[in-house]
Amino acid sequence: MTEINTRSGFLVNSPIKAGIVGTGFAAKLRAQMLSADPRSRLVAVAGRDPQKTAAFCQAFAAEAAVSWRKLVEREDLDLVIVCTVNRDHGAIALAALANGKHVVVEYPLSLEVSEAERAIELAEKYQKLLHIEHIELLGGLHLAIQESLPLIGQVFYARYATITAVRPVPQRWTYQHSLFGFPFAGALSRLHRFTDLFGEVASVNCQSQFWETHPDFYKACLCNAQLRFASGVFAEVVYGKGEVFWQSENIFTIYGEDGTLVFTPESGQLIQGENRQTIPVGTRRGLFAKDTDMVLECLLKGTPLYVNNTSSLYALKVAAAIERSSASGQTETVIN
């Protein structure tokens, strides 16, 4: 069966034939969804470790590609899903688009703003889907925050702290400067939550510290960024992980003139003087499956997605300004 996406101009055959770059957690969840859905078929997988790739392909009845470069050149693929190290996201997306593929990529689209801009331009030029996953916008925490904001009136300050105590730190790419990127780019969802809620950022400041085991690896990091929004809202974003922390933290606090909101991933509270009201927070489970389902619906029926590339690119520009501030020690503005 062939369906035409009249809204976007995509011409897509069903089942959609997909290839995945990566064999980690996100790749596995994508593969489960693609294999179980009659609208799609997982054809090939490319990974960094040949043994892990072979085992992954055996589990999902897929073919192992020699490399991601060979995978994106395959004529039997409609869609390439990028779930590998952050450093390679932009290069793979560009190559896949140039080879006529639709692309789904886990955030960030790239560690370089200019490369991300080129990928978005290429997708528009070739009329291909380029979807940057931002499942934080689908999760119960973000939805609960959005629904609760009117309860506290004019917001003037917000703080979001995510600290993960890990002991010992594994030798994984997420603790490697060159592969993960500057923490607020690699963990872009922290900033994207803020820009989605509060809009344009006027200026940023950042302090960061790394406990390095050798020049490219670290056993811990701590980054603290201050964001001044055009609306006047002042915000702090704290990101830390590794061996120097003895207790984890995940708290989002928003101060408004009529009350305060305090959220953890499991629940929230509205605080107005002595009055405290519990706010339920929906589940975080099944978000990759939901994201994949929405991609298939978009390709086959033209159904709009929940996030656009412009908003993801803007969050990446904010991350770049924060990285510049961390290096210079000065206040930086976001370059549009």
C-alpha positions in Angstrom: 0.0 0.0 0.0 1.2 3.5 -0.8 0.0 6.6 0.9 0.9 10.2 0.1 1.6 12.7 2.9 -0.3 15.6 1.4 0.6 18.0 4.2 4.4 17.5 3.9 4.7 16.2 0.3 6.3 12.9 1.4 5.6 9.9 -0.7 6.0 6.9 1.6 5.6 3.1 1.1 4.1 1.1 3.9 5.7 -0.7 5.6 8.3 1.9 6.1 11.7 0.3 5.9 14.0 1.5 8.6 17.7 1.4 9.5 19.1 2.2 13.0 22.5 3.6 13.8 23.3 2.5 17.4 22.7 -0.4 19.6 22.2 1.2 23.0 19.1 1.8 25.2 17.3 4.2 22.8 18.1 2.0 19.8 16.7 -1.1 21.5 13.4 0.7 22.3 13.1 2.0 18.7 13.8 -1.5 17.4 11.2 -3.1 19.6 8.6 -0.6 18.3 9.6 -0.9 14.6 9.6 -4.7 14.8 6.2 -5.0 16.4 4.4 -2.4 14.3 2.9 -3.6 10.9 3.5 -0.1 9.5 7.3 -0.5 9.7 10.1 -3.0 9.2 13.6 -2.9 10.7 16.0 -3.8 7.9 19.5 -3.0 9.0 21.5 -1.8 12.0 25.0 -0.2 12.2 26.9 -0.1 15.5 30.3 0.8 16.9 31.0 -2.7 18.4 30.7 -5.6 15.9 29.8 -8.2 18.5 27.1 -6.0 20.1 25.8 -5.2 16.6 25.6 -8.9 15.7 23.7 -9.7 18.9 21.4 -6.8 18.4 20.6 -7.8 14.8 20.0 -11.4 15.8 17.5 -10.3 18.4 15.5 -8.2 15.9 16.1 -10.2 12.7 17.9 -7.4 11.1 21.0 -7.2 8.9 24.2 -5.8 10.2 25.6 -3.0 8.2 29.4 -2.6 7.9 29.2 1.1 9.0 26.7 3.9 9.3 28.1 5.3 6.0 27.2 2.1 4.2 23.8 2.0 6.0 22.7 5.4 4.8 23.6 4.5 1.2 21.3 1.5 1.1 18.5 1.9 -1.5 16.2 -0.4 0.5 15.7 2.1 3.4 13.2 4.9 3.7 14.1 6.0 7.2 17.3 6.2 9.2 17.1 6.5 13.0 20.2 7.9 14.7 20.8 6.6 18.2 24.6 6.7 18.5 27.1 9.0 20.2 26.3 12.7 20.1 29.4 13.6 18.2 28.2 11.7 15.1 24.6 12.9 15.0 25.0 15.7 12.6 27.3 13.9 10.1 25.0 10.9 9.9 21.9 13.0 9.5 23.5 15.0 6.7 24.6 11.9 4.9 21.3 10.2 5.3 19.4 13.2 4.0 21.8 13.5 1.1 21.1 9.9 0.2 17.3 10.6 0.1 16.3 9.2 3.5 13.9 10.5 6.1 15.8 11.0 9.4 14.9 10.6 13.1 17.7 11.7 15.5 18.0 11.7 19.2 18.8 15.2 20.6 21.0 17.0 20.0 20.9 17.1 16.2 24.5 18.1 16.3 27.1 19.4 18.7 27.7 22.3 16.3 25.1 24.9 15.5 26.3 25.4 11.9 26.1 21.6 11.2 22.6 21.5 12.7 21.5 24.4 10.5 22.9 22.7 7.4 20.9 19.5 8.2 17.7 21.4 8.6 18.3 23.2 5.4 19.0 20.0 3.6 15.8 18.4 4.8 13.8 21.3 3.5 15.7 21.3 0.2 15.0 17.6 -0.4 11.5 17.6 1.2 12.5 14.9 3.7 11.4 14.4 7.3 14.0 15.5 9.8 12.7 14.8 13.3 14.7 15.6 16.4 13.5 13.6 19.3 12.6 15.6 22.4 10.5 13.1 24.5 10.8 15.4 27.5 8.0 17.4 26.0 5.8 14.3 25.9 6.5 13.2 29.5 4.2 13.6 32.5 6.5 16.1 34.3 6.6 18.6 31.5 2.8 18.4 30.8 2.1 18.8 34.6 4.3 21.9 34.7 2.6 23.4 31.7 -0.9 22.8 33.1 0.1 24.2 36.5 1.9 27.4 35.5 -1.3 29.6 35.4 -1.9 28.8 39.1 1.1 30.7 40.3 0.7 34.0 38.4 3.6 35.9 37.0 6.7 33.7 37.1 10.0 35.4 38.1 12.4 32.6 39.0 12.9 29.0 38.2 15.5 26.4 39.1 16.0 23.0 37.6 18.7 20.7 39.2 19.5 17.2 37.9 22.5 15.6 39.7 23.3 11.9 39.3 25.6 10.2 41.8 27.4 7.4 40.0 30.1 5.2 41.7 32.2 4.1 40.1 31.8 5.9 36.8 31.8 3.5 33.8 34.2 4.1 30.9 31.3 5.2 28.7 31.0 7.8 26.0 28.7 9.9 28.2 31.8 10.8 30.3 33.9 11.6 27.2 34.2 15.3 26.1 34.6 14.5 22.4 31.7 12.1 22.1 29.1 13.6 24.5 29.9 17.3 24.0 29.6 20.2 26.5 27.1 18.9 29.1 24.3 21.4 28.3 24.5 20.4 24.6 24.7 16.7 25.2 21.9 17.0 27.7 19.9 19.5 25.7 16.5 18.5 27.1 17.3 20.5 30.3 17.5 23.8 28.3 14.7 22.8 25.9 12.3 22.5 28.9 13.0 26.1 29.8 12.8 27.6 26.3 9.6 25.7 25.7 8.1 27.1 28.9 9.6 30.7 28.9 10.6 31.5 25.4 13.5 33.6 24.2 16.7 33.9 26.2 18.4 37.3 26.4 21.7 36.4 28.1 23.5 33.5 29.9 26.2 32.9 32.4 27.8 29.6 33.2 30.3 28.1 35.6 31.6 24.5 35.1 34.0 22.1 36.6 35.3 18.7 35.4 37.1 16.1 37.4 39.2 14.6 34.6 40.8 11.1 34.6 42.7 12.0 31.4 42.2 14.7 28.8 39.1 13.3 27.1 37.5 11.4 30.0 36.2 12.7 33.3 34.8 11.0 36.4 32.5 13.9 37.3 31.2 17.2 36.1 29.2 20.1 37.5 27.7 22.9 35.4 25.6 25.8 36.6 24.0 28.1 34.1 22.0 31.2 34.7 19.5 32.3 32.0 17.9 35.7 31.8 14.8 35.4 29.6 13.4 38.3 27.4 10.2 38.1 29.5 12.2 38.9 32.6 12.2 35.4 34.1 15.5 34.5 35.7 16.4 30.8 35.7 19.2 28.4 37.0 20.0 25.1 35.4 22.2 22.7 37.3 23.6 19.6 35.7 26.0 17.3 37.6 27.0 13.6 37.4 29.7 11.3 38.5 31.7 10.0 41.5 32.1 13.3 43.5 28.3 13.3 44.3 27.0 11.2 47.1 23.3 12.0 46.6 21.2 12.4 43.4 18.8 15.2 42.9 16.0 15.9 40.4 14.0 18.9 41.3 12.3 21.6 39.2 11.1 24.7 41.2 9.2 27.6 39.8 8.4 30.7 41.7 5.5 32.9 40.8 3.9 36.0 42.4 0.9 33.9 43.5 2.6 30.6 44.5 5.5 28.2 44.1 5.6 24.9 42.1 8.0 22.1 43.2 8.3 19.0 41.0 10.2 15.8 41.1 9.8 13.2 38.3 7.2 11.4 40.4 5.0 14.2 41.8 4.5 17.9 42.3 3.3 20.4 44.8 1.6 23.8 44.6 2.6 25.9 47.6 0.6 29.0 48.5 1.4 30.0 52.1 0.1 27.2 54.4 -1.8 25.6 51.6 -0.1 22.7 49.8 -1.8 20.9 47.0 -0.4 17.7 45.4 -0.1 17.7 41.6 0.0 14.3 39.9 2.7 13.7 37.4 2.1 11.2 34.6 4.4 8.3 33.7 7.7 8.5 31.9 7.3 5.0 30.4 6.6 4.4 26.7 7.8 7.7 25.4 10.2 6.4 22.8 7.4 4.2 21.5 5.0 7.2 21.5 7.6 9.2 19.6 8.2 6.4 17.0 4.4 6.0 16.6 4.1 9.7 15.9 6.9 9.6 13.3 5.1 6.7 11.4 1.8 8.6 11.5 3.6 11.7 10.2 5.2 9.9 7.3 2.1 7.9 6.3 -0.7 10.4 7.1 0.8 13.8 7.5 0.0 14.0 11.1 1.9 16.9 12.8 4.7 16.1 15.2 4.9 17.5 18.7 8.1 19.4 18.3 9.6 21.5 15.4 13.2 21.7 14.4 13.3 25.5 15.0 12.7 25.1 18.7 15.4 22.3 19.0 17.9 24.4 17.1 17.2 27.4 19.3 17.9 25.3 22.4 21.2 24.3 20.8 22.1 27.9 20.2 21.4 28.6 23.9 23.7 25.7 24.8 26.4 27.1 22.6 26.1 30.5 24.3 26.4 28.8 27.7 29.5 26.9 26.6 31.1 30.2 25.4 30.3 31.8 28.8 31.8 28.8 30.6 35.0 29.3 28.6 35.1 33.1 28.8 33.8 33.7 32.3 31.6 36.5 30.8 27.9 37.0 30.1 27.0 35.8 26.6 24.1 36.4 24.3 22.4 33.9 22.1 23.4 34.2 18.5 20.5 33.8 16.2 
